[in-house]
């Protein structure tokens, strides 16, 4: 793909947990527990209006799911602050220093005064219904090769609770992670290819690790990726945990938006308008009374029904592939699942299949009055669920006329993404009144400037010069979890630095591929 011609713009939000002594607003240690919880409590969260009387659409969307949250905790890793039964303490000064240090390392400008804000989040990941966050610096840049990529701001915020399970309409979370300090590094939309996105994320991660104050391991660093192309929409993709997945996520999102724009163009050529997409549902249960489809038979047996929606002019488009394993029908199914609470949909672009016969498809089309150029979507479930699901499908069909709807998506393990909620609005942010603001004095900045850590490129040159290892091994050591251990052992001189670097990087990776959980090995164990 010619990404320049497509007008690709990518921005990153890199979130990294900080290895501080305490959490952000209390004295609890930033640790996770693996045993059974000592106690649980239950909440239902509701959105509130902003000062202007507005309700954030993303918060309203989460509330409409009607979910109940059960929180698990123990006394060693959480307290009344995480339970929202006690006001937060002062902002962790150690965490703030790490953020200012990173800003100084990247040429950013620390703010004069830090003000904590509340960001509404009612998906259950915060017991309060909001996340506390604050801007600590503005500007700066990271260098990759001969290019400079701008940073817009550095924020300090509290990490969310860990989702453990979903049981029907109940979500279970552990609040041990809630409140762990998290630095958020936001780039400008200066990235113009998938490969650049991955390289910039890697560069930011290296500088974060250079501070010596970040937590390591799966889930401690994750990227949100913002992607847009000319004529498309700004899409926020959350939760990309694997660095190697960043470029694939961008590549597939460009494919998805390009295909959606092509579908919108084709619908325009076919003369399809918004008024053609009605909300008239047809009960098609009789068509499937003798069906062999297990899904439909089970729904009818349990007192449910089969409802159908005709999409005029959508024939052949609902089944069109947007990117690997994703079709327009998949996008519609996402809406149906979230708004209707159903397990999925069927559509005539993919039928006959799934034990639905060709004869049943013909009867279905006749029942709803569909022509060859139309598509029909069906849902088998309780009547009320069918109605909500197909109304959501109709909404997604109307959005297809425009092209790319603005929404928030989550990354899947294969690099594709799925719909999670609408894009949030400005109404989700408001001041935190329980935490005092902090003045960032010139003396504090000068003290941190005088003790800035070594930059990754400087460390790379030093490793090659001091220990005689090649650039590849030096890079691998710097990018590993064992940089400090390597230096300590290399200085002792008991082990050859090349053998040491290979053991701590390539050998551990080989053992991990063979099934050993090397990430659980501490530096003391490796000695």
C-alpha positions in Angstrom: 0.0 0.0 0.0 1.1 3.6 -0.7 0.6 5.0 2.8 1.7 8.4 1.7 -1.0 8.5 -1.0 -3.6 7.3 1.5 -2.6 10.1 3.9 -1.9 7.8 6.8 -1.4 9.4 10.2 -0.6 7.5 13.3 -0.2 8.6 16.9 0.7 6.5 19.9 -0.2 6.5 23.6 2.4 4.4 25.4 1.3 3.3 28.9 4.0 2.0 31.3 3.6 1.0 34.9 6.2 2.6 37.2 8.3 0.7 39.7 7.7 3.0 42.7 7.6 2.0 46.3 3.9 2.8 46.7 0.8 3.3 44.6 -0.2 6.7 43.2 -2.5 7.8 46.0 -1.9 5.5 48.9 0.8 3.6 50.7 -0.1 0.2 49.3 2.7 -1.7 47.5 2.3 -1.9 43.6 2.1 -5.7 43.6 -0.4 -8.3 42.4 -1.7 -11.2 44.4 -2.3 -14.7 43.1 -4.1 -16.4 46.0 -7.8 -16.4 46.7 -9.2 -13.0 47.7 -9.7 -12.1 51.3 -12.9 -10.2 50.6 -15.2 -9.1 47.7 -17.6 -6.2 47.2 -20.1 -5.3 44.6 -20.9 -2.1 42.6 -23.0 -0.7 39.8 -21.6 2.3 38.1 -23.6 5.1 36.5 -22.5 8.1 34.3 -23.0 11.6 35.5 -23.5 14.9 33.7 -20.7 17.4 33.1 -20.9 20.9 34.4 -22.6 21.8 31.1 -25.2 19.1 31.5 -23.6 16.7 28.9 -23.2 13.0 29.3 -20.2 11.3 27.8 -21.4 8.9 25.0 -18.8 6.2 25.9 -19.8 6.3 29.6 -23.5 6.1 28.6 -22.7 3.1 26.3 -21.0 1.2 29.1 -23.9 1.9 31.5 -26.5 0.7 28.9 -24.9 -2.8 29.2 -26.5 -3.1 32.6 -23.5 -4.9 34.1 -22.7 -5.5 37.8 -19.1 -5.4 39.0 -17.7 -7.7 41.7 -14.3 -6.7 43.1 -11.8 -9.0 44.7 -9.1 -7.8 47.0 -6.7 -8.6 49.8 -5.3 -6.4 52.6 -1.7 -6.6 51.4 -2.2 -4.9 48.1 -5.2 -2.6 48.5 -6.9 -0.4 51.1 -10.0 1.8 51.5 -8.7 4.2 48.8 -9.0 1.5 46.1 -12.4 0.6 47.4 -13.5 4.3 47.1 -14.3 4.3 50.8 -11.6 6.8 51.7 -10.3 10.0 49.9 -7.0 9.6 48.0 -3.8 10.7 49.6 -1.2 13.1 48.0 0.2 12.4 44.6 3.2 10.0 44.8 6.2 12.3 44.5 8.5 9.4 43.3 6.1 8.7 40.4 6.0 12.4 39.5 9.8 12.6 39.5 9.9 9.7 37.0 7.6 11.5 34.6 9.6 14.7 34.8 12.8 12.8 34.3 11.4 11.2 31.1 10.3 14.6 29.9 13.8 16.1 30.5 15.4 13.1 28.7 13.2 13.8 25.6 13.3 17.6 25.6 9.9 18.1 27.1 8.7 21.1 29.2 7.5 20.2 32.7 4.4 22.1 33.7 4.6 24.7 36.4 1.8 23.1 38.5 0.3 19.6 38.4 -3.5 19.4 38.6 -5.2 16.0 39.0 -8.3 15.4 36.8 -11.0 12.8 36.8 -11.7 10.9 33.5 -15.1 9.2 33.5 -14.7 5.4 33.1 -17.8 3.3 33.9 -16.7 -0.1 32.4 -16.0 -1.4 35.9 -12.2 -1.1 35.7 -12.3 1.7 38.3 -14.3 1.4 41.5 -14.9 5.2 41.5 -16.3 5.4 38.0 -13.4 7.6 36.9 -9.6 7.4 36.5 -7.3 10.0 38.0 -4.9 11.5 35.6 -2.7 14.6 35.4 -0.5 16.3 32.7 3.1 16.5 33.9 4.9 17.9 30.8 4.3 19.2 27.2 6.3 18.8 24.0 9.5 16.9 23.5 10.5 14.3 20.8 12.1 10.9 20.3 14.7 10.2 17.6 14.5 7.2 15.3 17.3 7.0 12.8 17.5 10.5 11.2 13.9 11.4 12.0 12.4 13.2 15.0 8.9 12.4 16.2 7.1 14.9 18.4 5.6 14.2 21.8 2.5 16.2 22.7 2.3 15.5 26.4 3.3 13.2 29.3 0.7 12.2 31.8 0.7 10.4 35.1 -2.3 8.4 35.9 -3.5 5.4 38.0 -3.7 2.0 36.4 -7.0 0.2 36.3 -8.3 -2.9 38.1 -7.6 -6.3 36.4 -10.5 -8.1 34.8 -10.6 -11.7 36.0 -13.8 -13.0 34.4 -17.2 -12.3 32.9 -20.2 -14.3 34.1 -23.3 -13.3 32.3 -23.9 -9.7 33.2 -21.4 -9.8 36.1 -17.8 -8.7 35.6 -15.1 -9.7 38.1 -12.1 -7.5 38.8 -9.1 -7.6 41.2 -8.2 -4.2 42.6 -4.5 -5.0 43.3 -3.5 -3.3 40.1 -5.8 -0.3 40.6 -3.8 2.7 41.6 -0.4 1.5 40.4 1.4 4.6 38.9 1.2 4.7 35.1 3.1 7.0 32.8 1.3 7.9 29.5 3.5 9.1 26.7 1.5 10.6 23.8 3.0 11.3 20.4 2.0 13.7 17.7 0.5 12.2 14.6 3.9 12.3 12.9 4.0 8.6 12.1 3.2 7.6 8.5 3.7 3.9 8.1 3.2 0.7 10.2 6.9 0.1 10.5 7.5 3.6 11.8 4.8 3.1 14.5 6.6 0.0 15.8 10.0 1.7 15.7 8.7 4.8 17.6 7.0 2.6 20.2 10.3 0.7 20.7 12.3 3.9 21.0 9.9 5.2 23.7 10.1 1.9 25.6 13.9 2.0 25.6 13.9 5.5 27.1 11.3 4.5 29.7 13.5 1.5 30.7 16.5 3.8 30.9 14.9 5.6 33.8 15.3 2.4 35.8 11.9 3.0 37.3 9.5 0.8 35.2 7.9 -2.5 36.0 8.6 -5.4 33.6 6.5 -8.3 32.5 3.4 -9.0 30.5 0.7 -6.3 31.0 3.0 -3.7 32.5 3.4 -1.8 29.2 0.7 -1.4 26.5 0.1 0.8 23.5 -3.0 2.6 22.3 -2.8 3.3 18.6 -4.6 6.1 16.9 -5.0 5.7 13.1 -6.6 7.7 10.4 -6.4 8.0 6.6 -7.7 10.6 4.1 -11.5 10.4 4.0 -11.6 7.9 6.9 -11.9 8.6 10.6 -9.7 8.8 13.7 -9.8 5.4 15.3 -8.4 4.6 18.7 -7.2 1.0 19.1 -6.6 0.1 22.7 -4.6 -2.5 24.5 -1.8 -3.5 22.1 0.4 -5.3 24.5 2.9 -6.9 22.1 5.4 -4.5 20.5 5.6 -6.8 17.4 1.9 -6.4 16.9 1.9 -2.6 16.6 2.8 -2.5 12.9 0.3 -5.3 12.1 -2.5 -3.4 13.9 -1.8 -0.3 11.8 -1.6 -2.2 8.6 -4.9 -4.0 9.2 -6.7 -0.8 10.3 -5.6 0.9 7.0 -7.0 -2.1 5.1 -10.2 -1.9 7.1 -10.8 1.8 6.5 -9.9 1.6 2.8 -12.4 -1.3 2.3 -15.1 0.6 4.3 -14.6 3.7 2.0 -14.9 1.4 -1.0 -18.1 0.0 0.3 -19.5 3.5 0.9 -18.6 4.4 -2.6 -20.3 1.3 -4.0 -23.5 1.9 -2.0 -23.6 5.4 -3.4 -23.3 4.0 -6.9 -26.2 1.7 -6.1 -28.3 4.7 -5.0 -28.8 3.5 -1.5 -29.8 6.2 0.9 -30.3 6.4 4.7 -34.1 6.2 4.2 -33.7 2.8 2.5 -32.4 1.3 5.7 -35.6 0.9 7.6 -36.3 -0.6 11.1 -39.1 -2.9 10.0 -38.3 -6.3 11.4 -39.9 -9.5 10.2 -40.6 -12.5 12.4 -39.2 -15.3 10.2 -39.5 -18.1 12.8 -41.8 -20.2 10.6 -39.2 -20.3 7.8 -36.9 -22.2 10.2 -39.4 -24.5 12.0 -37.8 -27.6 10.4 -34.2 -26.3 10.3 -31.1 -28.4 10.9 -29.2 -25.4 12.3 -28.4 -26.2 15.9 -28.2 -22.5 16.9 -31.6 -21.7 15.5 -33.2 -24.9 16.8 -32.0 -24.2 20.3 -33.3 -20.7 20.2 -36.8 -21.8 19.1 -36.9 -24.6 21.6 -36.2 -22.2 24.4 -39.1 -20.0 23.4 -37.1 -17.5 21.3 -37.7 -16.4 17.7 -36.0 -15.6 14.5 -36.2 -12.0 13.4 -34.9 -10.7 10.0 -33.9 -7.3 8.7 -33.6 -6.5 5.0 -30.7 -4.2 4.0 -31.6 -2.8 0.6 -28.7 -2.7 -1.8 -26.3 -4.4 0.5 -26.1 -7.7 -1.4 -22.5 -8.9 -1.7 -21.2 -6.1 0.6 -22.1 -7.5 4.0 -19.7 -10.4 3.3 -16.9 -8.3 1.8 -13.6 -8.8 3.6 -12.2 -5.6 5.2 -9.0 -7.2 6.5 -8.1 -10.8 7.4 -10.9 -12.5 9.3 -13.0 -9.3 9.4 -16.0 -8.4 7.1 -18.7 -5.8 7.2 -20.9 -8.5 8.6 -18.4 -9.0 11.5 -18.7 -5.3 12.2 -22.5 -5.6 12.3 -22.2 -8.6 14.6 -20.1 -6.6 17.0 -22.9 -4.0 17.3 -25.5 -6.8 17.7 -23.5 -8.4 20.5 -23.0 -5.2 22.4 -26.4 -3.6 22.0 -28.5 -6.7 21.8 -26.7 -9.1 24.0 -26.9 -11.8 21.4 -24.2 -14.3 20.5 -24.0 -13.3 16.8 -25.9 -12.9 13.5 -26.4 -14.7 10.2 -26.6 -12.9 6.9 -27.4 -14.0 3.4 -24.0 -13.2 1.9 -22.7 -16.2 3.9 -25.6 -18.5 3.4 -26.4 -21.3 2.8 -24.1 -22.5 5.5 -24.1 -23.4 9.2 -26.8 -26.1 8.4 -29.1 -23.4 7.0 -30.3 -24.8 3.6 -30.6 -23.0 0.3 -34.3 -23.6 0.4 -34.5 -21.8 3.7 -32.5 -18.9 2.3 -35.0 -18.6 -0.6 -38.0 -18.6 1.7 -36.3 -16.0 4.0 -35.7 -13.6 1.1 -39.3 -14.1 -0.1 -40.6 -13.5 3.4 -38.9 -10.1 3.7 -39.3 -9.2 0.0 -35.5 -9.1 -0.7 -34.2 -8.9 -4.2 -30.8 -10.2 -5.5 -29.1 -6.9 -4.7 -30.3 -6.9 -1.1 -28.9 -8.6 2.0 -30.9 -10.1 4.9 -29.6 -10.3 8.4 -31.2 -12.7 10.9 -30.9 -13.2 14.7 -32.2 -16.1 16.7 -32.8 -15.3 20.4 -35.4 -13.8 22.7 -37.7 -11.5 20.8 -36.5 -8.4 22.7 -32.9 -9.2 22.2 -33.5 -9.8 18.5 -35.1 -6.4 18.2 -32.2 -4.6 19.9 -29.6 -6.5 18.0 -31.2 -5.8 14.6 -31.7 -2.1 15.4 -28.0 -2.0 16.1 -27.3 -3.7 12.8 -29.5 -1.1 11.0 -27.5 1.7 12.7 -24.2 0.1 11.6 -25.6 -0.2 8.0 -26.4 3.6 8.0 -22.9 4.3 9.1 -21.6 2.2 6.2 -23.1 4.8 3.9 -20.8 7.4 5.4 -17.7 5.2 5.3 -15.7 4.8 8.6 -17.6 5.4 11.9 -15.6 7.0 14.7 -15.3 4.4 17.4 -12.9 2.9 20.0 -11.6 -0.6 19.2 -9.6 -3.3 20.9 -6.7 -5.2 19.5 -7.1 -8.9 18.9 -4.1 -11.4 19.1 -3.8 -11.6 15.3 -3.6 -7.8 14.8 -7.2 -7.3 13.8 -9.5 -5.2 16.0 -13.1 -5.2 17.2 -15.6 -2.6 18.2 -15.7 -1.8 22.0 -17.6 1.5 22.4 -18.2 4.9 20.8 -15.4 7.5 20.9 -15.5 9.5 24.2 -16.2 13.2 24.2 -14.9 16.2 26.2 -17.6 15.7 28.8 -15.6 12.8 30.4 -13.0 15.1 32.0 -13.4 17.3 35.1 -11.2 18.4 38.0 -10.4 16.1 41.0 -11.3 18.0 44.1 -9.8 15.6 46.6 -6.2 16.0 45.6 -4.2 19.2 46.1 -2.2 20.6 43.1 1.6 20.4 43.2 3.9 23.2 42.3 6.9 22.0 40.2 9.7 24.2 41.5 12.8 25.1 39.4 14.9 23.6 42.1 13.2 20.2 41.7 13.7 20.3 37.9 17.4 21.3 38.3 18.0 18.5 40.8 16.5 15.9 38.3 18.5 17.4 35.4 21.7 16.9 37.3 21.0 13.2 37.7 19.5 12.2 34.4 20.0 8.5 33.4 22.1 7.4 30.5 20.2 7.5 27.2 19.9 4.2 25.3 22.2 5.1 22.5 24.9 6.2 24.9 24.6 2.9 26.8 24.8 1.0 23.5 28.1 2.7 22.6 29.4 2.1 26.1 28.5 -1.6 26.2 30.3 -2.1 22.9 33.4 -0.2 24.1 33.6 -1.5 27.7 32.6 -5.1 27.2 33.6 -5.9 23.6 30.2 -7.2 22.5 28.7 -6.5 19.1 25.9 -4.1 18.4 23.3 -6.8 18.0 24.0 -8.3 21.4 24.3 -4.9 23.0 20.8 -4.0 21.7 19.4 -7.3 22.9 20.7 -6.7 26.4 19.4 -3.1 26.6 16.0 -4.3 25.4 15.9 -7.2 27.9 14.8 -7.3 31.5 18.3 -8.0 32.7 20.4 -5.0 31.7 21.4 -4.3 35.3 22.3 -7.9 36.0 24.4 -8.0 32.9 26.4 -4.9 34.0 27.0 -6.3 37.5 28.2 -9.7 36.3 30.3 -8.2 33.4 32.1 -5.9 35.8 32.9 -8.7 38.1 34.7 -10.4 35.2 33.9 -14.0 36.2 31.9 -14.6 33.0 32.8 -13.7 29.4 30.5 -10.7 28.4 29.6 -12.3 25.1 28.6 -15.6 26.7 26.8 -13.6 29.4 24.8 -11.5 26.9 23.8 -14.5 24.8 22.6 -16.4 28.0 20.5 -13.5 29.3 18.9 -12.9 25.9 18.9 -15.6 23.3 19.1 -18.6 25.6 16.2 -17.3 27.8 14.1 -16.7 24.7 14.8 -20.2 23.4 13.8 -21.7 26.8 10.6 -19.5 26.7 9.7 -20.9 23.3 10.1 -24.4 24.7 7.5 -23.6 27.4 9.6 -22.4 30.3 8.2 -19.4 32.1 11.5 -17.4 32.1 9.7 -14.2 32.9 9.3 -15.4 36.5 13.0 -15.8 37.0 14.4 -13.0 39.2 17.9 -11.6 38.8 18.9 -13.4 42.0 17.7 -16.7 40.6 19.7 -16.2 37.4 22.9 -15.5 39.2 
